Amino acid sequence: MSQYWINMLFVGASFLLYIGIAVWARAGSTKEFYVAGGGVHPVTNGMATAADWMSAASFISMAGIIASGGYATSVYLMGWTGGYVLLAMLLAPYLRKFGKFTVPDFIGDRFYSRGARLVAVICLILISVTYVIGQMSGAGVAFSRFLEVSNDVGIWLAAAIVFAYAVFGGMKGITYTQVAQYVVLIIAYTIPAVFIAFQLTGNPIPMLGMFGTHVESGMPLLDRLDLVVQDLGFAAYTADVDNKLNMFLFTLSLMIGTAGLPHVIIRFFTVPKVADARWSAGWTLVFIALLYLTAPAVASMARLNLVNTIYPEGPQAEAILHAERPAWMQTWEETGLIQFEDKNNDGRIQMYNDANAAFAPTAQERGWNGNELVVNNDIIVLANPEIANLPGWVVGLIAAGGIAAALSTAAGLLLAISSAISHDLIKTIINPKISEKSEMLAARLSMTGAILVATWLGLNPPGFAAQVVALAFGLAASSLFPALMMGIFSKRVNSKGAVAGMLVGLVSTSVYIFLYLGWFFIPGTASFANTPDQWMFGISPQAFGAIGAVLNFAVAYAVSMSTEAPPQAIQDLVESVRTPKGAGAALDH
C-alpha cells in the first residue's frame, strides 16, 4: 500500500470516529451546548482539556521551535506548562464555584456591569479569533502534505470536520470528540519519539534517551548535538541566554496568557462540582505531561537527524548532492515549507548559519556562499518519522495526530466565540427574553459564522499570522487574566477599575506588539523591525503581555480606590466564592 493510502486510512478512520461521536453527542439544550450539561467526569474532562489546550502550536510547532533555538526557546515549555498550573490552582475551582457558563459571564456578574461584560466579550473574540488562525493554518499544512491536496483545500476540509461535530454537538460533542483526539494525538506523538530515541540512543524512553549516549558517536547525545551545530556556525544547542529579563518576562507572559485563555477556562464549567474541577485539573496536568516531557527529546533528536541528513559524514564533510536528497525532502519541497537555492553552484546542499560573522572565514574555506536550505519549523514533528526512515504506518499516525491537535483546539476556540456572541452578547445584553430554542439557534449560527471567518482568515492570513501565538497569549495575559484574578481575590476592585484595567492592558499590549513587529506603517517613519536592539528596555513583543498585565492591575486598583466600593452584595459574593462557608459546602455546590 502506498504512503498516500496509508495516510488516507489513518486520517479517514479518525474523521469517521469524530463524526460518529458528533451524531451520538448532539446537544439538545443550551446547557449541553455551552457546558456539556455540566456532568462530565473529571478524568474525561481532563483528557478533553488536555486536547483543547495542546493545540497545533504544541503538537506541530513547539518541538520545531525548540529544535531550532535550543535552550533559549525552552520558555515555551516552562511558560505553557506553568500557566496551566496557575490556571488549575488559582482560577479553575473558584470559577466553577461561581457557576456560570463563560468568562464574560463571570466578569459581567462579578463587576456588576454590562460594560465590563462587553469589554470581556471583545477581548475574548480578539484572543480566540487570533489564536484560531494558527490552528486552521496548522491543519492546512498537515492536510496539504499528507493528503496531497492544496493548502486551501486542506483548510476547507478542516472547517467541514469541525462544523460536523461542533455546530450540532456544541460543548457536549466537542468534549467527547476531544477525548478521541487526545488519544490519537498522544499516540501519534509518542510512538515516533520511542522509535527515534531507540535508534539514536538505544533507550526507548525519549526523555531518558535525550540525556543518554549517542550510539553512533559514543558521546552524550546533547554534547554530540552541541558539536555538530557549532560546526555549522550556530550557537550551542544548550547555550544560555544573555537577556535574562526578557526570558523571565516572556515566560511570565506565556504563563498568565495560558491561564487567561477563555477556551480552556470554560472546560472547568463542564464538571458537576468544585471538587471535580480540582480533580479535572490534576488529570489534565498528567495528560499534558505525557507530551510535554517528550517534546524536548523530540526536538533535540530531530535537530540531530536533520543535520545528519544533510551531512551524513559530519558537518566538516561534504554535504549531499541536491539531486540525491532524500525522498522526504523532495516531498516537503512541494509544500513550499522547505526551500533550496544553490548559491555556490556546486549542486550540494549547504546548511549553516550565514549570519554568524565569526564563522564566515570557515564557511569561505569550505567554499560555502550563504545558507542554501530553509526549513520551516512547523514541519519538524510532522516530517520526523520520514527523516528517521520509520515505517509508513507511523507516518500515517503522525498525520492523524497533527490534524487532531489542530482540530481539537480550533473547536474549543470556536465554541468560546459562539458562546460569547449567543449567550453573553445576544441573550444577556441585546435580548434577555430570548427563548432557549432561539438561543440554541443563535449559538449554532454564531458557531457557523465563526467557522467561516476562521476559514477565511486561514485562507487569507493577515500579515501578522506568523506571530499569532504571541498576540493571542499577550492579549489574554494583559486583559482577561488580571480581571479574573482581581474578581476572585479582591473585594475592593469595582466595575470602573476592571473596565479601565482591561482596556489599558489590551490597548498597550496590542500597540507594542504591532509597532515592534513592524505591522503598522507610520507615515514619514520607517517601521520598527523585530530586532532586540530596537525593543524598549530589551523587552520583546512576545514578552510584553506581562507588562500589559502589570499595567492592567495598577490601573484597575488606582481607579477602584479613587471611586466607590462595589455593592455589599458583590463583596459577599466574592467572599462566598473565595472562602466557602461550612465544611464541605463548597465541594457540593
C-alpha positions in Angstrom: 0.0 0.0 0.0 1.4 3.4 -0.9 2.1 6.0 1.7 -0.8 8.2 0.4 -3.3 5.5 1.0 -1.9 4.7 4.4 -2.3 8.3 5.3 -5.8 8.3 4.0 -6.6 5.2 6.0 -5.5 6.7 9.3 -6.9 10.2 8.7 -10.2 8.9 7.3 -10.7 6.5 10.2 -10.1 9.3 12.7 -12.7 11.5 10.9 -15.3 8.8 10.9 -14.7 8.5 14.7 -15.2 12.2 15.2 -18.4 12.4 13.1 -19.8 9.3 14.8 -19.2 10.9 18.2 -20.9 14.1 16.9 -24.0 12.1 16.0 -24.1 10.4 19.3 -23.5 13.5 21.4 -25.8 16.0 19.7 -26.6 18.9 22.1 -30.3 19.2 23.0 -30.2 22.2 25.3 -28.2 25.4 25.8 -26.6 23.8 28.9 -25.4 20.9 26.8 -24.2 23.2 24.1 -22.3 25.6 26.4 -21.1 23.2 29.2 -22.0 19.7 28.0 -24.8 19.5 30.6 -22.3 20.1 33.5 -22.0 16.4 34.1 -18.6 15.4 32.5 -16.5 13.0 34.6 -13.2 14.6 35.8 -11.0 12.1 34.0 -12.9 12.5 30.8 -12.8 16.3 31.2 -9.1 16.1 32.0 -8.4 14.3 28.7 -10.6 16.7 26.7 -9.0 19.8 28.4 -5.5 18.4 27.5 -6.6 18.1 23.8 -8.2 21.5 23.9 -5.1 23.1 25.4 -2.5 21.2 23.3 -3.0 23.0 20.0 -1.2 22.8 16.7 1.3 25.1 18.4 2.1 22.4 21.0 1.9 19.4 18.6 3.4 20.8 15.4 5.3 24.0 16.3 6.8 23.7 19.8 9.3 20.9 19.1 10.3 22.7 15.9 10.8 26.0 17.7 13.0 24.2 20.4 14.8 22.2 17.7 15.8 25.5 16.0 16.5 27.6 19.1 17.6 25.1 21.7 17.6 26.0 25.4 16.7 29.6 24.7 13.3 28.6 23.4 12.5 26.4 26.4 10.4 29.3 27.6 7.5 27.7 25.7 7.7 24.6 27.7 8.1 26.5 31.0 5.5 29.2 30.2 2.7 27.0 28.8 3.1 24.3 31.5 3.5 26.8 34.3 0.4 28.6 33.0 -1.7 25.6 33.2 -0.6 25.0 36.9 -1.5 28.6 37.6 -4.9 28.2 36.0 -5.6 24.9 37.9 -4.6 26.4 41.3 -5.8 30.0 41.2 -8.7 30.2 38.8 -10.5 26.9 37.8 -12.0 25.9 41.2 -13.3 29.4 42.0 -14.7 30.0 38.6 -16.5 26.6 38.7 -18.0 27.5 42.1 -19.3 30.7 40.7 -21.4 28.5 38.4 -21.6 30.4 35.1 -21.1 29.3 31.5 -18.4 31.7 30.2 -15.6 34.0 31.1 -17.6 37.2 30.2 -20.4 35.7 32.3 -18.2 35.8 35.4 -16.7 39.3 34.6 -20.1 40.8 33.9 -21.7 39.5 37.1 -18.7 40.0 39.4 -18.2 43.6 38.2 -22.0 44.2 38.0 -21.6 45.9 34.7 -22.8 45.4 31.1 -19.8 47.5 30.0 -17.4 45.1 31.7 -19.1 42.1 30.1 -19.0 43.8 26.7 -15.2 44.5 27.1 -14.7 40.9 28.1 -16.6 39.7 25.0 -14.4 41.9 22.8 -11.2 40.6 24.5 -12.4 37.0 24.2 -13.2 37.3 20.5 -9.9 39.0 19.7 -7.9 36.4 21.5 -9.9 33.4 20.1 -10.0 34.7 16.5 -6.3 35.4 16.5 -5.4 32.1 18.0 -7.7 30.1 15.7 -5.8 31.4 12.6 -2.8 29.3 13.7 -5.0 26.2 14.2 -6.5 26.5 10.7 -3.1 27.1 9.2 -1.7 24.1 11.0 -4.5 21.9 9.8 -3.9 23.2 6.2 -0.2 22.3 6.4 -1.0 18.7 7.7 -3.7 18.2 5.1 -1.7 19.6 2.2 1.3 17.3 2.9 -0.3 14.0 3.9 -3.4 14.0 1.8 -1.6 15.7 -1.2 -4.2 18.5 -1.6 -3.6 22.2 -1.8 -3.3 24.2 1.4 -6.7 25.9 0.7 -8.5 22.6 0.2 -6.9 21.4 3.4 -8.3 24.3 5.4 -11.8 23.8 3.9 -11.6 20.1 4.9 -10.7 21.1 8.5 -13.6 23.6 8.6 -16.0 20.9 7.4 -15.0 18.4 10.0 -15.2 21.0 12.8 -18.6 22.0 11.5 -19.8 18.4 11.6 -19.2 17.9 15.3 -19.1 21.4 16.8 -22.2 23.1 15.4 -24.5 20.3 16.2 -22.8 18.9 19.3 -21.7 22.1 21.0 -19.6 21.5 24.1 -21.1 18.1 24.5 -20.0 16.9 21.1 -16.6 18.7 21.4 -15.9 17.2 24.8 -16.2 13.6 23.7 -14.5 14.3 20.3 -11.6 15.9 22.1 -11.2 12.7 24.2 -10.8 10.8 21.0 -8.5 13.4 19.6 -6.3 13.3 22.7 -5.9 9.6 22.3 -5.0 10.0 18.6 -2.5 12.9 19.1 -0.7 11.4 22.1 -0.2 8.1 20.5 0.9 9.8 17.3 3.4 12.0 19.2 5.0 9.3 21.4 5.3 6.3 19.1 7.7 8.0 16.6 9.6 9.5 19.6 10.1 6.0 21.0 11.3 4.7 17.7 13.8 7.6 17.2 15.1 7.5 20.8 15.8 3.8 20.4 17.6 4.4 17.1 19.8 7.2 18.4 20.5 6.1 22.0 19.3 2.6 22.5 16.9 3.8 25.1 13.2 3.6 24.1 12.1 6.3 26.7 12.7 9.6 24.8 13.2 11.9 27.9 15.8 9.5 29.2 17.4 9.0 25.8 17.9 12.7 25.5 20.4 12.5 28.4 21.8 9.2 27.2 24.6 8.3 24.9 24.5 8.8 21.2 25.1 5.2 19.8 27.0 6.2 16.7 29.5 8.6 18.3 29.6 7.3 21.8 29.2 10.8 23.1 26.3 12.1 25.3 23.5 13.0 22.8 23.3 16.7 23.8 27.1 17.0 23.6 27.1 15.5 20.1 24.3 17.9 19.1 26.2 20.9 20.5 29.3 19.8 18.5 27.5 19.4 15.1 25.5 22.7 15.3 28.6 24.7 16.4 30.5 23.2 13.5 27.9 24.9 11.3 28.2 28.3 12.9 25.1 28.0 15.2 25.2 28.7 18.9 25.5 25.6 21.1 22.1 23.9 21.5 22.4 24.0 25.3 23.8 27.6 25.3 22.4 30.0 27.9 20.7 33.3 27.0 22.1 36.8 27.6 18.8 38.7 28.2 17.5 37.1 31.4 14.9 39.8 32.0 13.3 39.2 28.6 13.4 35.4 29.1 11.7 35.9 32.5 9.0 38.3 31.1 8.4 36.0 28.1 7.9 33.0 30.4 5.6 35.0 32.6 3.6 36.3 29.7 3.1 32.8 28.4 2.1 31.6 31.9 -0.5 34.2 32.6 -1.6 34.2 29.0 -2.3 30.5 29.2 -4.2 31.0 32.5 -6.3 33.6 30.8 -7.2 31.6 27.7 -11.1 31.5 27.6 -11.5 28.3 25.6 -9.5 26.4 28.3 -11.2 28.1 31.3 -14.7 27.1 30.1 -13.8 23.4 30.2 -13.9 23.6 34.0 -17.6 24.7 33.9 -18.5 21.2 32.4 -17.9 19.2 35.6 -20.6 18.7 38.3 -18.9 20.3 41.3 -15.9 22.2 42.6 -14.1 19.1 43.8 -14.4 17.7 40.3 -12.9 20.8 38.8 -9.8 20.3 41.0 -9.6 16.6 40.1 -10.1 17.5 36.4 -7.2 20.0 36.6 -4.9 17.3 38.1 -5.8 14.8 35.4 -5.3 17.4 32.7 -1.7 18.0 34.0 -1.0 14.3 33.9 -2.2 14.1 30.3 -0.3 17.2 29.2 2.9 16.0 30.9 3.0 12.9 28.6 3.5 15.2 25.6 5.5 18.0 27.3 8.0 15.6 28.8 8.6 14.1 25.4 8.8 17.3 23.3 12.4 18.3 24.3 13.6 14.9 23.3 11.7 15.1 20.0 13.3 18.5 19.4 16.9 17.6 20.1 16.8 14.3 18.2 15.0 15.9 15.2 17.7 18.6 15.0 20.5 16.0 15.1 18.7 13.8 12.4 18.2 16.8 10.2 21.9 17.8 10.3 22.9 14.2 9.7 20.5 14.1 6.7 22.4 17.0 5.0 25.9 16.0 6.2 26.0 12.2 6.6 29.7 12.2 7.5 29.5 15.2 9.8 29.4 19.0 9.2 33.0 19.2 8.1 32.4 16.7 5.3 30.8 17.5 2.0 27.0 17.9 2.0 24.8 15.7 -0.1 24.1 16.5 -3.7 20.7 18.2 -4.2 19.9 15.5 -6.8 20.5 12.8 -4.2 18.4 14.5 -1.5 16.2 12.0 0.4 12.6 11.4 -0.7 11.1 13.1 2.4 12.8 16.3 1.5 11.6 16.2 -2.1 8.0 15.6 -0.9 8.1 18.5 1.6 9.6 20.8 -1.0 6.3 20.6 -2.9 4.6 22.2 0.1 6.9 25.2 0.0 8.0 24.6 3.6 11.5 23.6 2.5 13.3 25.8 0.1 16.7 25.2 -1.6 18.8 27.7 -3.5 22.2 26.6 -4.9 24.2 29.8 -4.1 27.7 28.5 -5.0 26.6 26.3 -7.9 28.2 23.1 -6.7 25.0 21.1 -6.7 25.2 20.3 -3.0 23.0 21.5 -0.1 24.9 23.7 2.3 23.0 24.4 5.6 24.8 26.7 8.1 24.4 30.0 10.0 25.5 32.6 7.4 24.5 35.4 9.9 27.4 34.4 12.1 30.3 36.8 11.2 32.8 34.9 13.2 32.0 31.7 11.2 32.4 33.5 7.8 36.1 32.6 7.3 35.4 28.9 8.0 32.5 29.0 5.6 34.7 30.6 2.9 37.4 27.9 3.4 34.7 25.3 2.8 33.5 27.0 -0.4 30.2 28.0 1.0 28.5 31.1 -0.2 25.5 31.5 2.0 22.9 29.2 3.6 21.1 27.3 0.9 18.4 25.4 2.8 15.5 27.0 4.6 13.4 24.6 6.7 10.1 25.8 8.3 10.0 24.9 12.0 6.4 23.6 11.6 7.5 20.6 9.6 9.9 19.1 12.2 7.4 17.0 14.1 5.4 16.1 11.0 8.5 15.1 9.0 10.3 13.4 11.9 9.2 9.9 11.1 10.2 10.3 7.4 13.6 11.8 8.3 14.3 8.8 10.6 13.0 6.3 7.9 10.3 4.9 10.2 7.6 2.6 8.8 4.8 4.0 6.7 2.1 3.4 9.3 4.0 5.7 11.7 3.9 8.5 9.1 0.1 7.9 8.8 -0.3 8.1 12.5 1.6 11.4 12.8 -0.7 12.8 10.0 -3.8 11.9 12.0 -2.2 13.3 15.2 -1.2 16.6 13.7 -4.7 17.1 12.3 -6.3 16.1 15.6 -4.3 18.6 17.5 -5.3 21.5 15.2 -9.0 20.5 15.1 -9.3 19.9 18.9 -8.2 23.4 19.8 -10.0 25.1 16.8 -13.3 23.6 18.1 -12.7 24.9 21.6 -11.9 28.4 20.4 -14.9 28.5 18.0 -17.2 27.4 20.9 -15.8 30.2 23.1 -16.5 32.7 20.3 -20.0 31.2 19.7 -20.9 31.3 23.5 -19.7 34.9 23.8 -21.9 36.0 20.9 -25.0 34.0 21.6 -25.0 33.9 25.5 -23.1 37.0 26.6 -24.0 39.4 23.8 -27.4 38.4 22.4 -29.1 36.8 25.5 -27.6 39.0 28.2 -27.2 42.4 26.6 -29.3 42.6 23.4 -32.4 40.3 24.1 -32.6 38.9 27.7 -36.1 37.5 26.9 -34.9 35.2 24.1 -36.2 31.7 24.3 -33.9 28.7 24.8 -34.8 27.4 21.3 -33.9 30.7 19.8 -30.7 30.9 21.8 -29.7 27.5 20.6 -30.3 28.6 17.0 -28.2 31.8 17.7 -25.5 29.6 19.2 -25.3 27.4 16.2 -25.5 30.3 13.7 -22.7 32.0 15.7 -20.6 28.9 15.5 -21.2 28.6 11.8 -20.2 32.3 11.3 -17.1 31.8 13.4 -16.1 28.8 11.4 -16.5 30.7 8.1 -14.5 33.7 9.5 -11.7 31.4 10.8 -11.6 29.6 7.4 -11.4 32.9 5.6 -8.6 34.1 7.9 -6.8 30.8 7.4 -7.1 31.2 3.6 -6.1 34.8 3.7 -4.0 35.2 6.8 -3.1 38.8 7.9 0.5 39.9 7.7 1.0 39.0 11.4 -0.1 35.4 11.1 3.4 34.1 11.8 3.3 35.9 15.2 -0.3 34.8 16.0 0.7 33.0 19.2 2.5 36.0 20.6 -0.5 38.2 20.0 -3.1 35.7 21.4 -1.2 35.0 24.6 -0.2 38.6 25.1 -3.8 39.8 24.8 -5.0 37.1 27.2 -2.3 37.9 29.7 -2.9 41.6 29.7 -6.7 41.7 29.5 -8.6 38.7 30.9 -6.2 37.2 33.4 -5.9 40.3 35.7 -9.6 40.8 35.6 -10.2 37.2 36.6 -7.6 37.3 39.4 -8.9 40.6 40.8 -12.5 39.4 40.5 -11.8 36.4 42.7 -9.2 37.7 45.2 -10.2 41.4 45.7 -13.4 42.6 47.0 -12.4 46.2 46.5 -12.0 46.3 42.7 -15.1 47.7 41.2 -16.6 47.9 37.7 -14.9 51.1 36.7 -11.5 49.8 37.7 -12.0 46.5 35.9 -13.1 48.1 32.6 -10.2 50.7 32.8 -7.7 48.0 33.6 -8.8 45.6 30.7 -8.8 48.5 28.2 -5.3 49.7 29.2 -3.9 46.2 29.2 -5.5 45.3 25.8 -4.5 48.6 24.1 -1.0 48.9 25.4 -0.1 45.2 24.5 -1.7 45.5 21.1 0.1 48.7 20.3 3.5 47.4 21.4 3.2 44.1 19.6 2.1 45.8 16.4 4.6 48.5 16.5 7.7 46.4 17.3 6.9 43.7 14.9 6.5 46.3 12.1 2.8 45.6 11.4 1.8 49.2 11.4 3.1 51.6 8.8 3.7 55.0 10.4 3.8 57.8 7.7 7.1 59.6 7.5 9.0 56.9 9.5 10.4 53.5 9.0 8.5 50.8 10.7 10.2 49.1 13.6 11.9 45.8 12.9 11.7 42.8 15.2 15.3 43.1 16.4 16.5 43.2 20.1 18.3 46.5 19.8 15.1 48.3 18.9 12.9 46.9 21.7 12.1 49.1 24.7 14.4 48.0 27.5 15.2 44.8 25.6 11.6 43.5 26.0 10.5 41.5 23.0 6.9 41.9 21.6 6.2 38.3 22.6 7.1 39.2 26.3 5.1 42.4 26.6 1.9 40.7 27.8 3.4 40.5 31.3 4.0 44.3 31.3 0.4 44.8 30.0 -0.8 42.7 32.9 1.0 44.9 35.4 -0.5 48.0 33.8 -3.9 46.4 34.0 -3.5 45.6 37.7 -2.2 49.0 38.5 -4.8 51.0 36.6 -7.7 48.8 38.0 -6.6 49.3 41.6 -5.9 53.0 41.2 -9.3 53.6 39.6 -11.1 51.4 42.1 -9.5 53.0 45.1 -10.5 56.5 43.9 -14.1 55.6 43.2 -16.9 54.0 45.2 -16.5 50.5 46.6 -18.5 47.6 45.0 -22.0 47.0 46.5 -22.1 44.9 49.6 -23.9 42.1 47.8 -20.9 41.8 45.3 -18.4 41.8 48.2 -20.4 39.0 49.9 -20.4 37.1 46.6 -16.7 37.3 46.2 -16.3 36.2 49.8 -18.5 33.2 49.2 -16.7 32.2 46.1 -13.2 32.5 47.6 -13.8 31.3 51.1 -16.6 28.7 51.2 -18.6 28.6 54.4 -19.4 25.3 56.1 -17.4 22.1 56.0 -17.7 20.6 52.5 -20.3 23.1 51.4 -18.2 24.4 48.5 -17.4 21.0 47.2 -21.1 20.2 46.8 -22.1 23.5 45.2 
